[in-house]
Amino acid sequence: MAKTKAAGATKLGRDSKPKYLGVKLYDGQKTKPGMIIIRQRGTKFLPGKNVKKGADDTLYSLKEGIVRFKTKKVKRFNGIKRTAKTVNVE
């Protein structure tokens, strides 16, 4: 008896679905409450004023307004400073 099928049984070809990460609303665009601004893995962008971070690190708006991006220096717990990009809704 054959251990595997004779033909057509391949173990290749499995691939994951695309995750569609990235910036969804850019600087100066209008937003409504609950609209997704950025889909990300980890905190590449930090939430600012009127922006919340979801469980999967997605940033979404809390109020109606205009999206603004800003860079600032943030001090980590070990004392190292890094430049962080923050997202605000004004």
N, CA and C atoms as an extended XYZ file, in Angstrom:
270
Properties=species:S:1:pos:R:3:atomname:S:1:resname:S:1:resid:I:1 pbc="F F F"
N         0.841       -1.191        0.000 N   MET     1
C         0.000        0.000        0.000 CA  MET     1
C         0.884        1.252        0.000 C   MET     1
N         0.425        2.242       -0.744 N   ALA     2
C         1.157        3.510       -0.787 CA  ALA     2
C         0.843        4.328        0.461 C   ALA     2
N         1.857        5.009        0.939 N   LYS     3
C         1.674        5.824        2.148 CA  LYS     3
C         0.962        7.135        1.811 C   LYS     3
N         1.301        7.720        0.643 N   THR     4
C         0.656        8.966        0.217 CA  THR     4
C        -0.126        8.728       -1.074 C   THR     4
N        -0.939        9.712       -1.438 N   LYS     5
C        -1.716        9.603       -2.673 CA  LYS     5
C        -0.780        9.582       -3.882 C   LYS     5
N        -1.235        9.034       -4.945 N   ALA     6
C        -0.407        8.847       -6.131 CA  ALA     6
C        -0.077       10.169       -6.814 C   ALA     6
N        -1.067       11.021       -7.066 N   ALA     7
C        -0.806       12.255       -7.818 CA  ALA     7
C        -1.743       13.360       -7.343 C   ALA     7
N        -1.266       14.584       -7.475 N   GLY     8
C        -2.129       15.740       -7.212 CA  GLY     8
C        -2.164       16.201       -5.770 C   GLY     8
N        -1.582       15.493       -4.871 N   ALA     9
C        -1.599       15.909       -3.473 CA  ALA     9
C        -0.328       16.700       -3.181 C   ALA     9
N        -0.444       18.010       -3.165 N   THR    10
C         0.722       18.853       -2.909 CA  THR    10
C         0.637       19.434       -1.507 C   THR    10
N         1.788       19.647       -0.918 N   LYS    11
C         1.825       20.236        0.423 CA  LYS    11
C         2.163       21.715        0.367 C   LYS    11
N         2.290       22.254       -0.839 N   LEU    12
C         2.599       23.672       -1.017 CA  LEU    12
C         1.318       24.464       -1.292 C   LEU    12
N         1.457       25.780       -1.466 N   GLY    13
C         0.329       26.586       -1.919 CA  GLY    13
C        -0.481       27.242       -0.827 C   GLY    13
N        -0.131       27.070        0.431 N   ARG    14
C        -0.879       27.742        1.500 CA  ARG    14
C        -0.271       29.119        1.726 C   ARG    14
N        -1.126       30.110        1.832 N   ASP    15
C        -0.657       31.466        2.049 CA  ASP    15
C        -1.690       32.194        2.890 C   ASP    15
N        -1.234       33.124        3.711 N   SER    16
C        -2.164       33.867        4.563 CA  SER    16
C        -2.805       35.002        3.776 C   SER    16
N        -3.960       35.418        4.253 N   LYS    17
C        -4.663       36.530        3.619 CA  LYS    17
C        -3.926       37.837        3.910 C   LYS    17
N        -3.980       38.827        3.004 N   PRO    18
C        -3.343       40.114        3.270 CA  PRO    18
C        -4.062       40.852        4.405 C   PRO    18
N        -3.303       41.589        5.191 N   LYS    19
C        -3.854       42.244        6.382 CA  LYS    19
C        -4.261       43.697        6.144 C   LYS    19
N        -3.873       44.277        5.031 N   TYR    20
C        -4.259       45.651        4.654 CA  TYR    20
C        -3.904       46.669        5.744 C   TYR    20
N        -2.652       46.645        6.174 N   LEU    21
C        -2.176       47.579        7.187 CA  LEU    21
C        -1.774       48.902        6.539 C   LEU    21
N        -1.639       49.938        7.359 N   GLY    22
C        -1.147       51.220        6.875 CA  GLY    22
C        -2.047       52.378        7.237 C   GLY    22
N        -1.694       53.544        6.726 N   VAL    23
C        -2.435       54.775        6.992 CA  VAL    23
C        -3.663       54.807        6.098 C   VAL    23
N        -4.829       55.015        6.690 N   LYS    24
C        -6.092       55.056        5.945 CA  LYS    24
C        -6.555       56.489        5.708 C   LYS    24
N        -6.309       57.391        6.666 N   LEU    25
C        -6.641       58.807        6.523 CA  LEU    25
C        -5.359       59.618        6.708 C   LEU    25
N        -5.075       60.494        5.765 N   TYR    26
C        -3.837       61.263        5.787 CA  TYR    26
C        -4.055       62.649        6.398 C   TYR    26
N        -2.971       63.392        6.567 N   ASP    27
C        -2.990       64.712        7.183 CA  ASP    27
C        -3.909       65.656        6.406 C   ASP    27
N        -4.815       66.318        7.134 N   GLY    28
C        -5.719       67.276        6.519 CA  GLY    28
C        -7.049       66.693        6.081 C   GLY    28
N        -7.214       65.367        6.166 N   GLN    29
C        -8.479       64.763        5.762 CA  GLN    29
C        -9.480       64.796        6.910 C   GLN    29
N       -10.770       64.856        6.553 N   LYS    30
C       -11.831       64.895        7.557 CA  LYS    30
C       -12.119       63.494        8.072 C   LYS    30
N       -12.512       63.432        9.344 N   THR    31
C       -12.841       62.153        9.963 CA  THR    31
C       -14.120       62.281       10.786 C   THR    31
N       -14.789       61.165       10.972 N   LYS    32
C       -15.986       61.082       11.810 CA  LYS    32
C       -15.669       60.157       12.978 C   LYS    32
N       -16.475       60.175       14.042 N   PRO    33
C       -16.207       59.299       15.190 CA  PRO    33
C       -16.215       57.827       14.789 C   PRO    33
N       -15.193       57.103       15.226 N   GLY    34
C       -15.097       55.673       14.952 CA  GLY    34
C       -14.373       55.308       13.677 C   GLY    34
N       -14.017       56.287       12.863 N   MET    35
C       -13.309       55.986       11.618 CA  MET    35
C       -11.871       55.576       11.905 C   MET    35
N       -11.400       54.560       11.203 N   ILE    36
C       -10.039       54.069       11.377 CA  ILE    36
C        -9.072       55.018       10.676 C   ILE    36
N        -8.055       55.451       11.405 N   ILE    37
C        -7.033       56.337       10.842 CA  ILE    37
C        -5.833       55.516       10.382 C   ILE    37
N        -5.358       54.601       11.249 N   ILE    38
C        -4.185       53.782       10.929 CA  ILE    38
C        -4.408       52.358       11.428 C   ILE    38
N        -4.084       51.374       10.579 N   ARG    39
C        -4.015       49.973       10.992 CA  ARG    39
C        -2.541       49.624       11.064 C   ARG    39
N        -2.097       49.090       12.222 N   GLN    40
C        -0.670       48.849       12.432 CA  GLN    40
C        -0.446       47.647       13.331 C   GLN    40
N         0.776       47.128       13.293 N   ARG    41
C         1.224       46.099       14.222 CA  ARG    41
C         2.276       46.751       15.114 C   ARG    41
N         2.019       46.798       16.395 N   GLY    42
C         2.899       47.534       17.295 CA  GLY    42
C         2.521       49.007       17.274 C   GLY    42
N         3.238       49.826       18.020 N   THR    43
C         2.901       51.247       18.113 CA  THR    43
C         3.882       52.081       17.310 C   THR    43
N         3.803       51.987       15.992 N   LYS    44
C         4.612       52.834       15.127 CA  LYS    44
C         4.118       54.274       15.244 C   LYS    44
N         2.809       54.461       15.301 N   PHE    45
C         2.169       55.758       15.538 CA  PHE    45
C         1.491       55.698       16.896 C   PHE    45
N         1.590       56.787       17.666 N   LEU    46
C         0.971       56.854       18.985 CA  LEU    46
C        -0.311       57.671       18.917 C   LEU    46
N        -1.332       57.322       19.716 N   PRO    47
C        -2.565       58.106       19.724 CA  PRO    47
C        -2.364       59.432       20.439 C   PRO    47
N        -2.939       60.488       19.886 N   GLY    48
C        -2.863       61.819       20.493 CA  GLY    48
C        -4.240       62.265       20.935 C   GLY    48
N        -4.513       63.546       20.746 N   LYS    49
C        -5.776       64.143       21.167 CA  LYS    49
C        -6.925       63.609       20.304 C   LYS    49
N        -8.001       63.160       20.947 N   ASN    50
C        -9.209       62.643       20.314 CA  ASN    50
C        -8.968       61.404       19.459 C   ASN    50
N        -7.937       60.632       19.788 N   VAL    51
C        -7.625       59.383       19.080 CA  VAL    51
C        -7.418       58.293       20.123 C   VAL    51
N        -7.990       57.102       19.875 N   LYS    52
C        -7.838       55.963       20.781 CA  LYS    52
C        -7.142       54.823       20.055 C   LYS    52
N        -6.505       53.944       20.838 N   LYS    53
C        -5.829       52.768       20.294 CA  LYS    53
C        -6.651       51.532       20.613 C   LYS    53
N        -6.940       50.725       19.595 N   GLY    54
C        -7.693       49.493       19.778 CA  GLY    54
C        -6.808       48.360       20.282 C   GLY    54
N        -7.406       47.182       20.488 N   ALA    55
C        -6.672       46.021       21.007 CA  ALA    55
C        -5.615       45.531       20.035 C   ALA    55
N        -5.833       45.717       18.735 N   ASP    56
C        -4.846       45.291       17.733 CA  ASP    56
C        -3.986       46.468       17.267 C   ASP    56
N        -3.842       47.496       18.111 N   ASP    57
C        -3.025       48.700       17.874 CA  ASP    57
C        -3.573       49.605       16.773 C   ASP    57
N        -4.812       49.397       16.359 N   THR    58
C        -5.441       50.268       15.367 CA  THR    58
C        -5.788       51.603       16.011 C   THR    58
N        -5.499       52.705       15.319 N   LEU    59
C        -5.848       54.033       15.809 CA  LEU    59
C        -7.129       54.492       15.138 C   LEU    59
N        -8.085       54.933       15.962 N   TYR    60
C        -9.360       55.409       15.431 CA  TYR    60
C        -9.754       56.710       16.103 C   TYR    60
N       -10.616       57.453       15.424 N   SER    61
C       -10.979       58.789       15.899 CA  SER    61
C       -12.145       58.733       16.883 C   SER    61
N       -12.150       59.661       17.833 N   LEU    62
C       -13.229       59.764       18.816 CA  LEU    62
C       -14.212       60.888       18.483 C   LEU    62
N       -13.747       61.903       17.747 N   LYS    63
C       -14.576       63.049       17.419 CA  LYS    63
C       -14.500       63.352       15.935 C   LYS    63
N       -15.419       64.171       15.477 N   GLU    64
C       -15.374       64.655       14.104 CA  GLU    64
C       -14.347       65.777       14.031 C   GLU    64
N       -13.533       65.755       13.001 N   GLY    65
C       -12.510       66.784       12.867 CA  GLY    65
C       -11.561       66.495       11.728 C   GLY    65
N       -10.367       67.078       11.812 N   ILE    66
C        -9.351       66.941       10.776 CA  ILE    66
C        -8.135       66.229       11.372 C   ILE    66
N        -7.594       65.275       10.628 N   VAL    67
C        -6.450       64.480       11.080 CA  VAL    67
C        -5.175       65.302       10.952 C   VAL    67
N        -4.351       65.269       12.009 N   ARG    68
C        -3.062       65.959       12.021 CA  ARG    68
C        -1.993       65.001       12.541 C   ARG    68
N        -0.847       64.950       11.852 N   PHE    69
C         0.291       64.151       12.284 CA  PHE    69
C         1.356       65.070       12.865 C   PHE    69
N         2.056       64.578       13.888 N   LYS    70
C         3.042       65.394       14.576 CA  LYS    70
C         4.145       64.467       15.092 C   LYS    70
N         5.393       64.939       15.088 N   THR    71
C         6.480       64.160       15.682 CA  THR    71
C         6.942       64.866       16.950 C   THR    71
N         7.250       64.063       17.961 N   LYS    72
C         7.766       64.617       19.213 CA  LYS    72
C         8.688       63.603       19.870 C   LYS    72
N         9.516       64.074       20.796 N   LYS    73
C        10.439       63.205       21.525 CA  LYS    73
C         9.705       62.599       22.717 C   LYS    73
N         9.814       61.280       22.853 N   VAL    74
C         9.173       60.569       23.956 CA  VAL    74
C        10.249       59.827       24.727 C   VAL    74
N        10.200       59.927       26.057 N   LYS    75
C        11.171       59.245       26.902 CA  LYS    75
C        10.614       57.883       27.307 C   LYS    75
N        11.396       56.840       27.070 N   ARG    76
C        10.988       55.490       27.446 CA  ARG    76
C        11.289       55.237       28.918 C   ARG    76
N        10.872       54.065       29.418 N   PHE    77
C        11.060       53.743       30.830 CA  PHE    77
C        12.525       53.558       31.197 C   PHE    77
N        13.354       53.133       30.238 N   ASN    78
C        14.772       52.934       30.525 CA  ASN    78
C        15.595       54.200       30.332 C   ASN    78
N        14.950       55.331       30.060 N   GLY    79
C        15.619       56.611       29.953 CA  GLY    79
C        16.000       57.018       28.541 C   GLY    79
N        15.864       56.112       27.579 N   ILE    80
C        16.215       56.425       26.195 CA  ILE    80
C        15.101       57.248       25.566 C   ILE    80
N        15.496       58.286       24.817 N   LYS    81
C        14.510       59.097       24.110 CA  LYS    81
C        14.390       58.606       22.675 C   LYS    81
N        13.181       58.640       22.140 N   ARG    82
C        12.956       58.294       20.738 CA  ARG    82
C        11.984       59.282       20.137 C   ARG    82
N        12.058       59.458       18.817 N   THR    83
C        11.092       60.318       18.158 CA  THR    83
C         9.859       59.488       17.847 C   THR    83
N         8.720       59.974       18.258 N   ALA    84
C         7.460       59.260       18.072 CA  ALA    84
C         6.534       60.088       17.197 C   ALA    84
N         5.823       59.396       16.309 N   LYS    85
C         4.834       60.062       15.469 CA  LYS    85
C         3.474       59.921       16.150 C   LYS    85
N         2.821       61.043       16.410 N   THR    86
C         1.513       61.031       17.049 CA  THR    86
C         0.456       61.487       16.058 C   THR    86
N        -0.766       61.012       16.292 N   VAL    87
C        -1.900       61.345       15.433 CA  VAL    87
C        -2.942       62.046       16.287 C   VAL    87
N        -3.371       63.231       15.859 N   ASN    88
C        -4.381       64.023       16.561 CA  ASN    88
C        -5.564       64.274       15.642 C   ASN    88
N        -6.735       64.473       16.243 N   VAL    89
C        -7.908       64.933       15.505 CA  VAL    89
C        -8.308       66.266       16.113 C   VAL    89
N        -8.287       67.312       15.292 N   GLU    90
C        -8.618       68.669       15.780 CA  GLU    90
C        -9.965       69.107       15.261 C   GLU    90
